[in-house]
Amino acid sequence: MNSLPVLAVETEEACCAPAAAPALGAEEALQKALVFKALSDPNRLRLLSMVKAEAAGESCVCDLTGPLDLGQPTVSHHLKILVDAGLLHREKRGTWAYYSLVPGALEKTAGLLATL
């Protein structure tokens, strides 16, 4: 008598229950990554620190180039990245640009990882 091999029948089961909290959305992840990327450069961290430490609450780009030993175009590039990330505010006055911290930006940035 010919015997046919018995095949095991697999049932489809979920490997685990889905996470209760929704995953980080694409737009929110992009915005958070923009902030982290802005903070990932030592010169940008120094610029942020210098603007924060200024007693007047703002710094002229002309005062930020010397301490970093970088040219004005490079400093302006770093400042633009900080502005685009929502950390600094830029105000043009004549030929100079003045930078100040966006109110609440540092506190919001400090909580970015906690909200993942």
N, C-alpha and C positions, 0 to 999 in steps of 0.2 A: 504494500500500500504506500502510495506517495504522500509524504507529509509536506505541507507547505509551511514555510517559516512564519511565525507569528510576529507581526509588527506591533510595536508599542505605539499607542495613540497618545500624542501629546495634546494636552489642553492648554489653551492660551490663558495665562494668568499674568496679572500686573506684578511687576517686581516689587513695587512699594506704593504706598499711598501718596498721592500728589501733595506737594507742600501747601500748607494752609495759607501762607502769605504769598501775594503775587510777586513774581520776579520783577526785577528792575526793568522799567520800560526803556526802549531804545533812546528816546529823546532825553530822558532823565539821566541815563548812563552817559550820553554824549556830553551833557552839561557838566556832570561831575568830573568826567575825564578831562574836560577843558580846564577846570580849576586845578586838578592834580598835576596836569602837564605844566600849567603856568608856575606852579610851586616847585617843580622838579629841577629848576635851574638855580644854582647858587647865587648868580648875579640878580635874578629876580627876587629871591628871598631877601637879599641885602637891600635892594631898592624898596621893597615893601616895608622892611624894618626902618629904613631911613625916613620914609614918608611918615610912618607911624610915630617916630620919635620926634618929629619936628614940632616945636612948641606952638607954631602958628597953625598947625593942623594941615598944612599943605607945603609942597616943595616945588620949586621951579626946576625944570629940566636942567637949567644952567648950573644949578647947585649939586646935581646928582652925577655929573660926568666925572669930575675930579676924584672923588673918593673911590670910585670903582676902577679908575685908570683905564677907562674905555672911551671910545669916541662917541660923540653926540648921536650919530646915526644908530650905533649899536644900542646905546642906552634908550633911545626913542623906540627902537624895535621891542626891547624888553618891556618897556612901559606900556606899549600898545597891547602886548599879550596879557599883561595884568589888567588892563582896561577891558579887553574882550572877555576875560574870565569873570568880570564883575567885581573885581577886588579894588580897583582904583577908579576914581572919577577924574576926567581930564577937562580942564577949562583953558581955553586959548585967550591970552591977553596980549595984544599986539603981536610981537614976533615970538613971544615965549609961551610955553604951555606949563600950566601949574597942575599938580597932581595931589589928590587927597584920597583918603580911604573912603570907600562907600560905607555909609553907616550900617552897622550890623554884619558886614561882609566877613570879618574875621570870626565872629561867633557862628555864623552860618557855616563857614568853612570847617570850623572845629567839629561840627556835628555831622559832616558829610559821611564819615565812615559808620557812625552810629545808625544812620538811616538806611543802610544797605539791606 
